[in-house]
């Protein structure tokens, strides 16, 4: 598995949201689908269409994943570190 830095294509100009997350995933497509607060892949519980632009994270198509390393063999898929911009 690889490590990815996932960021929003268009940064928000507000506060109280995740601005980036480091994810361990098999590939870039999976990395942008892992939600920083739940660590789970997007599913019917958090459908893309219901995500309001003012929510704390973005839809996968509004994210970019940059490969930053290779995970060790023990590392599980999911969130390694999430960055929160608060008030």
Phi and psi restraints in degrees (range 20) as a CNS / XPLOR table:
assign (resid 1 and name C) (resid 2 and name N)
       (resid 2 and name CA) (resid 2 and name C) 1.0 -120.0 20.0 2
assign (resid 2 and name N) (resid 2 and name CA)
       (resid 2 and name C) (resid 3 and name N) 1.0 163.7 20.0 2
assign (resid 2 and name C) (resid 3 and name N)
       (resid 3 and name CA) (resid 3 and name C) 1.0 -105.9 20.0 2
assign (resid 3 and name N) (resid 3 and name CA)
       (resid 3 and name C) (resid 4 and name N) 1.0 135.6 20.0 2
assign (resid 3 and name C) (resid 4 and name N)
       (resid 4 and name CA) (resid 4 and name C) 1.0 -128.8 20.0 2
assign (resid 4 and name N) (resid 4 and name CA)
       (resid 4 and name C) (resid 5 and name N) 1.0 141.0 20.0 2
assign (resid 4 and name C) (resid 5 and name N)
       (resid 5 and name CA) (resid 5 and name C) 1.0 -95.1 20.0 2
assign (resid 5 and name N) (resid 5 and name CA)
       (resid 5 and name C) (resid 6 and name N) 1.0 117.3 20.0 2
assign (resid 5 and name C) (resid 6 and name N)
       (resid 6 and name CA) (resid 6 and name C) 1.0 -108.4 20.0 2
assign (resid 6 and name N) (resid 6 and name CA)
       (resid 6 and name C) (resid 7 and name N) 1.0 126.1 20.0 2
assign (resid 6 and name C) (resid 7 and name N)
       (resid 7 and name CA) (resid 7 and name C) 1.0 -133.0 20.0 2
assign (resid 7 and name N) (resid 7 and name CA)
       (resid 7 and name C) (resid 8 and name N) 1.0 164.8 20.0 2
assign (resid 7 and name C) (resid 8 and name N)
       (resid 8 and name CA) (resid 8 and name C) 1.0 -83.4 20.0 2
assign (resid 8 and name N) (resid 8 and name CA)
       (resid 8 and name C) (resid 9 and name N) 1.0 139.1 20.0 2
assign (resid 8 and name C) (resid 9 and name N)
       (resid 9 and name CA) (resid 9 and name C) 1.0 -62.0 20.0 2
assign (resid 9 and name N) (resid 9 and name CA)
       (resid 9 and name C) (resid 10 and name N) 1.0 -38.9 20.0 2
assign (resid 9 and name C) (resid 10 and name N)
       (resid 10 and name CA) (resid 10 and name C) 1.0 -119.2 20.0 2
assign (resid 10 and name N) (resid 10 and name CA)
       (resid 10 and name C) (resid 11 and name N) 1.0 105.8 20.0 2
assign (resid 10 and name C) (resid 11 and name N)
       (resid 11 and name CA) (resid 11 and name C) 1.0 -60.3 20.0 2
assign (resid 11 and name N) (resid 11 and name CA)
       (resid 11 and name C) (resid 12 and name N) 1.0 145.5 20.0 2
assign (resid 11 and name C) (resid 12 and name N)
       (resid 12 and name CA) (resid 12 and name C) 1.0 -77.7 20.0 2
assign (resid 12 and name N) (resid 12 and name CA)
       (resid 12 and name C) (resid 13 and name N) 1.0 158.1 20.0 2
assign (resid 12 and name C) (resid 13 and name N)
       (resid 13 and name CA) (resid 13 and name C) 1.0 -115.6 20.0 2
assign (resid 13 and name N) (resid 13 and name CA)
       (resid 13 and name C) (resid 14 and name N) 1.0 31.4 20.0 2
assign (resid 13 and name C) (resid 14 and name N)
       (resid 14 and name CA) (resid 14 and name C) 1.0 -125.4 20.0 2
assign (resid 14 and name N) (resid 14 and name CA)
       (resid 14 and name C) (resid 15 and name N) 1.0 -155.9 20.0 2
assign (resid 14 and name C) (resid 15 and name N)
       (resid 15 and name CA) (resid 15 and name C) 1.0 -138.8 20.0 2
assign (resid 15 and name N) (resid 15 and name CA)
       (resid 15 and name C) (resid 16 and name N) 1.0 176.1 20.0 2
assign (resid 15 and name C) (resid 16 and name N)
       (resid 16 and name CA) (resid 16 and name C) 1.0 65.0 20.0 2
assign (resid 16 and name N) (resid 16 and name CA)
       (resid 16 and name C) (resid 17 and name N) 1.0 59.4 20.0 2
assign (resid 16 and name C) (resid 17 and name N)
       (resid 17 and name CA) (resid 17 and name C) 1.0 -156.4 20.0 2
assign (resid 17 and name N) (resid 17 and name CA)
       (resid 17 and name C) (resid 18 and name N) 1.0 163.1 20.0 2
assign (resid 17 and name C) (resid 18 and name N)
       (resid 18 and name CA) (resid 18 and name C) 1.0 -82.5 20.0 2
assign (resid 18 and name N) (resid 18 and name CA)
       (resid 18 and name C) (resid 19 and name N) 1.0 128.3 20.0 2
assign (resid 18 and name C) (resid 19 and name N)
       (resid 19 and name CA) (resid 19 and name C) 1.0 -98.6 20.0 2
assign (resid 19 and name N) (resid 19 and name CA)
       (resid 19 and name C) (resid 20 and name N) 1.0 -22.1 20.0 2
assign (resid 19 and name C) (resid 20 and name N)
       (resid 20 and name CA) (resid 20 and name C) 1.0 -162.6 20.0 2
assign (resid 20 and name N) (resid 20 and name CA)
       (resid 20 and name C) (resid 21 and name N) 1.0 165.7 20.0 2
assign (resid 20 and name C) (resid 21 and name N)
       (resid 21 and name CA) (resid 21 and name C) 1.0 -153.9 20.0 2
assign (resid 21 and name N) (resid 21 and name CA)
       (resid 21 and name C) (resid 22 and name N) 1.0 143.3 20.0 2
assign (resid 21 and name C) (resid 22 and name N)
       (resid 22 and name CA) (resid 22 and name C) 1.0 -100.8 20.0 2
assign (resid 22 and name N) (resid 22 and name CA)
       (resid 22 and name C) (resid 23 and name N) 1.0 125.7 20.0 2
assign (resid 22 and name C) (resid 23 and name N)
       (resid 23 and name CA) (resid 23 and name C) 1.0 -122.7 20.0 2
assign (resid 23 and name N) (resid 23 and name CA)
       (resid 23 and name C) (resid 24 and name N) 1.0 140.8 20.0 2
assign (resid 23 and name C) (resid 24 and name N)
       (resid 24 and name CA) (resid 24 and name C) 1.0 -99.5 20.0 2
assign (resid 24 and name N) (resid 24 and name CA)
       (resid 24 and name C) (resid 25 and name N) 1.0 120.8 20.0 2
assign (resid 24 and name C) (resid 25 and name N)
       (resid 25 and name CA) (resid 25 and name C) 1.0 -151.4 20.0 2
assign (resid 25 and name N) (resid 25 and name CA)
       (resid 25 and name C) (resid 26 and name N) 1.0 165.1 20.0 2
assign (resid 25 and name C) (resid 26 and name N)
       (resid 26 and name CA) (resid 26 and name C) 1.0 -69.1 20.0 2
assign (resid 26 and name N) (resid 26 and name CA)
       (resid 26 and name C) (resid 27 and name N) 1.0 -39.2 20.0 2
assign (resid 26 and name C) (resid 27 and name N)
       (resid 27 and name CA) (resid 27 and name C) 1.0 -152.7 20.0 2
assign (resid 27 and name N) (resid 27 and name CA)
       (resid 27 and name C) (resid 28 and name N) 1.0 173.8 20.0 2
assign (resid 27 and name C) (resid 28 and name N)
       (resid 28 and name CA) (resid 28 and name C) 1.0 -59.9 20.0 2
assign (resid 28 and name N) (resid 28 and name CA)
       (resid 28 and name C) (resid 29 and name N) 1.0 -40.9 20.0 2
assign (resid 28 and name C) (resid 29 and name N)
       (resid 29 and name CA) (resid 29 and name C) 1.0 -61.8 20.0 2
assign (resid 29 and name N) (resid 29 and name CA)
       (resid 29 and name C) (resid 30 and name N) 1.0 -41.7 20.0 2
assign (resid 29 and name C) (resid 30 and name N)
       (resid 30 and name CA) (resid 30 and name C) 1.0 -68.9 20.0 2
assign (resid 30 and name N) (resid 30 and name CA)
       (resid 30 and name C) (resid 31 and name N) 1.0 -37.7 20.0 2
assign (resid 30 and name C) (resid 31 and name N)
       (resid 31 and name CA) (resid 31 and name C) 1.0 -58.7 20.0 2
assign (resid 31 and name N) (resid 31 and name CA)
       (resid 31 and name C) (resid 32 and name N) 1.0 -42.1 20.0 2
assign (resid 31 and name C) (resid 32 and name N)
       (resid 32 and name CA) (resid 32 and name C) 1.0 -76.4 20.0 2
assign (resid 32 and name N) (resid 32 and name CA)
       (resid 32 and name C) (resid 33 and name N) 1.0 -10.0 20.0 2
assign (resid 32 and name C) (resid 33 and name N)
       (resid 33 and name CA) (resid 33 and name C) 1.0 -97.8 20.0 2
assign (resid 33 and name N) (resid 33 and name CA)
       (resid 33 and name C) (resid 34 and name N) 1.0 -1.2 20.0 2
assign (resid 33 and name C) (resid 34 and name N)
       (resid 34 and name CA) (resid 34 and name C) 1.0 -93.4 20.0 2
assign (resid 34 and name N) (resid 34 and name CA)
       (resid 34 and name C) (resid 35 and name N) 1.0 121.8 20.0 2
assign (resid 34 and name C) (resid 35 and name N)
       (resid 35 and name CA) (resid 35 and name C) 1.0 -78.8 20.0 2
assign (resid 35 and name N) (resid 35 and name CA)
       (resid 35 and name C) (resid 36 and name N) 1.0 132.9 20.0 2
assign (resid 35 and name C) (resid 36 and name N)
       (resid 36 and name CA) (resid 36 and name C) 1.0 -65.0 20.0 2
assign (resid 36 and name N) (resid 36 and name CA)
       (resid 36 and name C) (resid 37 and name N) 1.0 -27.2 20.0 2
assign (resid 36 and name C) (resid 37 and name N)
       (resid 37 and name CA) (resid 37 and name C) 1.0 -89.0 20.0 2
assign (resid 37 and name N) (resid 37 and name CA)
       (resid 37 and name C) (resid 38 and name N) 1.0 -28.3 20.0 2
assign (resid 37 and name C) (resid 38 and name N)
       (resid 38 and name CA) (resid 38 and name C) 1.0 -102.7 20.0 2
assign (resid 38 and name N) (resid 38 and name CA)
       (resid 38 and name C) (resid 39 and name N) 1.0 -24.7 20.0 2
assign (resid 38 and name C) (resid 39 and name N)
       (resid 39 and name CA) (resid 39 and name C) 1.0 73.2 20.0 2
assign (resid 39 and name N) (resid 39 and name CA)
       (resid 39 and name C) (resid 40 and name N) 1.0 7.4 20.0 2
assign (resid 39 and name C) (resid 40 and name N)
       (resid 40 and name CA) (resid 40 and name C) 1.0 -105.8 20.0 2
assign (resid 40 and name N) (resid 40 and name CA)
       (resid 40 and name C) (resid 41 and name N) 1.0 157.2 20.0 2
assign (resid 40 and name C) (resid 41 and name N)
       (resid 41 and name CA) (resid 41 and name C) 1.0 -66.1 20.0 2
assign (resid 41 and name N) (resid 41 and name CA)
       (resid 41 and name C) (resid 42 and name N) 1.0 147.8 20.0 2
assign (resid 41 and name C) (resid 42 and name N)
       (resid 42 and name CA) (resid 42 and name C) 1.0 -56.7 20.0 2
assign (resid 42 and name N) (resid 42 and name CA)
       (resid 42 and name C) (resid 43 and name N) 1.0 140.3 20.0 2
assign (resid 42 and name C) (resid 43 and name N)
       (resid 43 and name CA) (resid 43 and name C) 1.0 -150.1 20.0 2
assign (resid 43 and name N) (resid 43 and name CA)
       (resid 43 and name C) (resid 44 and name N) 1.0 -165.6 20.0 2
assign (resid 43 and name C) (resid 44 and name N)
       (resid 44 and name CA) (resid 44 and name C) 1.0 -64.8 20.0 2
assign (resid 44 and name N) (resid 44 and name CA)
       (resid 44 and name C) (resid 45 and name N) 1.0 -20.0 20.0 2
assign (resid 44 and name C) (resid 45 and name N)
       (resid 45 and name CA) (resid 45 and name C) 1.0 -72.2 20.0 2
assign (resid 45 and name N) (resid 45 and name CA)
       (resid 45 and name C) (resid 46 and name N) 1.0 -25.2 20.0 2
assign (resid 45 and name C) (resid 46 and name N)
       (resid 46 and name CA) (resid 46 and name C) 1.0 -134.9 20.0 2
assign (resid 46 and name N) (resid 46 and name CA)
       (resid 46 and name C) (resid 47 and name N) 1.0 68.0 20.0 2
assign (resid 46 and name C) (resid 47 and name N)
       (resid 47 and name CA) (resid 47 and name C) 1.0 -66.3 20.0 2
assign (resid 47 and name N) (resid 47 and name CA)
       (resid 47 and name C) (resid 48 and name N) 1.0 144.3 20.0 2
assign (resid 47 and name C) (resid 48 and name N)
       (resid 48 and name CA) (resid 48 and name C) 1.0 -56.7 20.0 2
assign (resid 48 and name N) (resid 48 and name CA)
       (resid 48 and name C) (resid 49 and name N) 1.0 -44.0 20.0 2
assign (resid 48 and name C) (resid 49 and name N)
       (resid 49 and name CA) (resid 49 and name C) 1.0 -60.2 20.0 2
assign (resid 49 and name N) (resid 49 and name CA)
       (resid 49 and name C) (resid 50 and name N) 1.0 -28.3 20.0 2
assign (resid 49 and name C) (resid 50 and name N)
       (resid 50 and name CA) (resid 50 and name C) 1.0 -88.4 20.0 2
assign (resid 50 and name N) (resid 50 and name CA)
       (resid 50 and name C) (resid 51 and name N) 1.0 -3.7 20.0 2
assign (resid 50 and name C) (resid 51 and name N)
       (resid 51 and name CA) (resid 51 and name C) 1.0 -76.6 20.0 2
assign (resid 51 and name N) (resid 51 and name CA)
       (resid 51 and name C) (resid 52 and name N) 1.0 116.6 20.0 2
assign (resid 51 and name C) (resid 52 and name N)
       (resid 52 and name CA) (resid 52 and name C) 1.0 -77.9 20.0 2
assign (resid 52 and name N) (resid 52 and name CA)
       (resid 52 and name C) (resid 53 and name N) 1.0 145.5 20.0 2
assign (resid 52 and name C) (resid 53 and name N)
       (resid 53 and name CA) (resid 53 and name C) 1.0 -57.6 20.0 2
assign (resid 53 and name N) (resid 53 and name CA)
       (resid 53 and name C) (resid 54 and name N) 1.0 -21.4 20.0 2
assign (resid 53 and name C) (resid 54 and name N)
       (resid 54 and name CA) (resid 54 and name C) 1.0 -90.0 20.0 2
assign (resid 54 and name N) (resid 54 and name CA)
       (resid 54 and name C) (resid 55 and name N) 1.0 3.0 20.0 2
assign (resid 54 and name C) (resid 55 and name N)
       (resid 55 and name CA) (resid 55 and name C) 1.0 -69.1 20.0 2
assign (resid 55 and name N) (resid 55 and name CA)
       (resid 55 and name C) (resid 56 and name N) 1.0 174.2 20.0 2
assign (resid 55 and name C) (resid 56 and name N)
       (resid 56 and name CA) (resid 56 and name C) 1.0 -81.0 20.0 2
assign (resid 56 and name N) (resid 56 and name CA)
       (resid 56 and name C) (resid 57 and name N) 1.0 -7.8 20.0 2
assign (resid 56 and name C) (resid 57 and name N)
       (resid 57 and name CA) (resid 57 and name C) 1.0 -146.5 20.0 2
assign (resid 57 and name N) (resid 57 and name CA)
       (resid 57 and name C) (resid 58 and name N) 1.0 175.1 20.0 2
assign (resid 57 and name C) (resid 58 and name N)
       (resid 58 and name CA) (resid 58 and name C) 1.0 -114.8 20.0 2
assign (resid 58 and name N) (resid 58 and name CA)
       (resid 58 and name C) (resid 59 and name N) 1.0 165.8 20.0 2
assign (resid 58 and name C) (resid 59 and name N)
       (resid 59 and name CA) (resid 59 and name C) 1.0 -69.2 20.0 2
assign (resid 59 and name N) (resid 59 and name CA)
       (resid 59 and name C) (resid 60 and name N) 1.0 152.3 20.0 2
assign (resid 59 and name C) (resid 60 and name N)
       (resid 60 and name CA) (resid 60 and name C) 1.0 -52.1 20.0 2
assign (resid 60 and name N) (resid 60 and name CA)
       (resid 60 and name C) (resid 61 and name N) 1.0 -38.1 20.0 2
assign (resid 60 and name C) (resid 61 and name N)
       (resid 61 and name CA) (resid 61 and name C) 1.0 -69.8 20.0 2
assign (resid 61 and name N) (resid 61 and name CA)
       (resid 61 and name C) (resid 62 and name N) 1.0 -13.0 20.0 2
assign (resid 61 and name C) (resid 62 and name N)
       (resid 62 and name CA) (resid 62 and name C) 1.0 -100.5 20.0 2
assign (resid 62 and name N) (resid 62 and name CA)
       (resid 62 and name C) (resid 63 and name N) 1.0 12.8 20.0 2
assign (resid 62 and name C) (resid 63 and name N)
       (resid 63 and name CA) (resid 63 and name C) 1.0 -118.9 20.0 2
assign (resid 63 and name N) (resid 63 and name CA)
       (resid 63 and name C) (resid 64 and name N) 1.0 157.6 20.0 2
assign (resid 63 and name C) (resid 64 and name N)
       (resid 64 and name CA) (resid 64 and name C) 1.0 -128.9 20.0 2
assign (resid 64 and name N) (resid 64 and name CA)
       (resid 64 and name C) (resid 65 and name N) 1.0 136.8 20.0 2
assign (resid 64 and name C) (resid 65 and name N)
       (resid 65 and name CA) (resid 65 and name C) 1.0 -113.5 20.0 2
assign (resid 65 and name N) (resid 65 and name CA)
       (resid 65 and name C) (resid 66 and name N) 1.0 127.8 20.0 2
assign (resid 65 and name C) (resid 66 and name N)
       (resid 66 and name CA) (resid 66 and name C) 1.0 -114.7 20.0 2
assign (resid 66 and name N) (resid 66 and name CA)
       (resid 66 and name C) (resid 67 and name N) 1.0 123.3 20.0 2
assign (resid 66 and name C) (resid 67 and name N)
       (resid 67 and name CA) (resid 67 and name C) 1.0 -67.9 20.0 2
assign (resid 67 and name N) (resid 67 and name CA)
       (resid 67 and name C) (resid 68 and name N) 1.0 127.9 20.0 2
assign (resid 67 and name C) (resid 68 and name N)
       (resid 68 and name CA) (resid 68 and name C) 1.0 -121.7 20.0 2
assign (resid 68 and name N) (resid 68 and name CA)
       (resid 68 and name C) (resid 69 and name N) 1.0 -3.0 20.0 2
assign (resid 68 and name C) (resid 69 and name N)
       (resid 69 and name CA) (resid 69 and name C) 1.0 172.0 20.0 2
assign (resid 69 and name N) (resid 69 and name CA)
       (resid 69 and name C) (resid 70 and name N) 1.0 -176.7 20.0 2
assign (resid 69 and name C) (resid 70 and name N)
       (resid 70 and name CA) (resid 70 and name C) 1.0 -116.9 20.0 2
assign (resid 70 and name N) (resid 70 and name CA)
       (resid 70 and name C) (resid 71 and name N) 1.0 133.5 20.0 2
assign (resid 70 and name C) (resid 71 and name N)
       (resid 71 and name CA) (resid 71 and name C) 1.0 -77.2 20.0 2
assign (resid 71 and name N) (resid 71 and name CA)
       (resid 71 and name C) (resid 72 and name N) 1.0 153.2 20.0 2
assign (resid 71 and name C) (resid 72 and name N)
       (resid 72 and name CA) (resid 72 and name C) 1.0 -74.9 20.0 2
assign (resid 72 and name N) (resid 72 and name CA)
       (resid 72 and name C) (resid 73 and name N) 1.0 170.1 20.0 2
assign (resid 72 and name C) (resid 73 and name N)
       (resid 73 and name CA) (resid 73 and name C) 1.0 -65.3 20.0 2
assign (resid 73 and name N) (resid 73 and name CA)
       (resid 73 and name C) (resid 74 and name N) 1.0 -25.0 20.0 2
assign (resid 73 and name C) (resid 74 and name N)
       (resid 74 and name CA) (resid 74 and name C) 1.0 -85.4 20.0 2
assign (resid 74 and name N) (resid 74 and name CA)
       (resid 74 and name C) (resid 75 and name N) 1.0 -15.4 20.0 2
assign (resid 74 and name C) (resid 75 and name N)
       (resid 75 and name CA) (resid 75 and name C) 1.0 -69.5 20.0 2
assign (resid 75 and name N) (resid 75 and name CA)
       (resid 75 and name C) (resid 76 and name N) 1.0 127.8 20.0 2
assign (resid 75 and name C) (resid 76 and name N)
       (resid 76 and name CA) (resid 76 and name C) 1.0 -84.1 20.0 2
assign (resid 76 and name N) (resid 76 and name CA)
       (resid 76 and name C) (resid 77 and name N) 1.0 155.3 20.0 2
assign (resid 76 and name C) (resid 77 and name N)
       (resid 77 and name CA) (resid 77 and name C) 1.0 -65.9 20.0 2
assign (resid 77 and name N) (resid 77 and name CA)
       (resid 77 and name C) (resid 78 and name N) 1.0 140.5 20.0 2
assign (resid 77 and name C) (resid 78 and name N)
       (resid 78 and name CA) (resid 78 and name C) 1.0 140.1 20.0 2
assign (resid 78 and name N) (resid 78 and name CA)
       (resid 78 and name C) (resid 79 and name N) 1.0 -164.1 20.0 2
assign (resid 78 and name C) (resid 79 and name N)
       (resid 79 and name CA) (resid 79 and name C) 1.0 -76.8 20.0 2
assign (resid 79 and name N) (resid 79 and name CA)
       (resid 79 and name C) (resid 80 and name N) 1.0 130.1 20.0 2
assign (resid 79 and name C) (resid 80 and name N)
       (resid 80 and name CA) (resid 80 and name C) 1.0 -96.6 20.0 2
assign (resid 80 and name N) (resid 80 and name CA)
       (resid 80 and name C) (resid 81 and name N) 1.0 -47.8 20.0 2
assign (resid 80 and name C) (resid 81 and name N)
       (resid 81 and name CA) (resid 81 and name C) 1.0 -155.2 20.0 2
assign (resid 81 and name N) (resid 81 and name CA)
       (resid 81 and name C) (resid 82 and name N) 1.0 133.8 20.0 2
assign (resid 81 and name C) (resid 82 and name N)
       (resid 82 and name CA) (resid 82 and name C) 1.0 -120.5 20.0 2
assign (resid 82 and name N) (resid 82 and name CA)
       (resid 82 and name C) (resid 83 and name N) 1.0 140.4 20.0 2
assign (resid 82 and name C) (resid 83 and name N)
       (resid 83 and name CA) (resid 83 and name C) 1.0 -104.8 20.0 2
assign (resid 83 and name N) (resid 83 and name CA)
       (resid 83 and name C) (resid 84 and name N) 1.0 122.7 20.0 2
assign (resid 83 and name C) (resid 84 and name N)
       (resid 84 and name CA) (resid 84 and name C) 1.0 -110.9 20.0 2
assign (resid 84 and name N) (resid 84 and name CA)
       (resid 84 and name C) (resid 85 and name N) 1.0 129.4 20.0 2
assign (resid 84 and name C) (resid 85 and name N)
       (resid 85 and name CA) (resid 85 and name C) 1.0 -99.0 20.0 2
assign (resid 85 and name N) (resid 85 and name CA)
       (resid 85 and name C) (resid 86 and name N) 1.0 109.5 20.0 2
assign (resid 85 and name C) (resid 86 and name N)
       (resid 86 and name CA) (resid 86 and name C) 1.0 -110.9 20.0 2
assign (resid 86 and name N) (resid 86 and name CA)
       (resid 86 and name C) (resid 87 and name N) 1.0 171.3 20.0 2
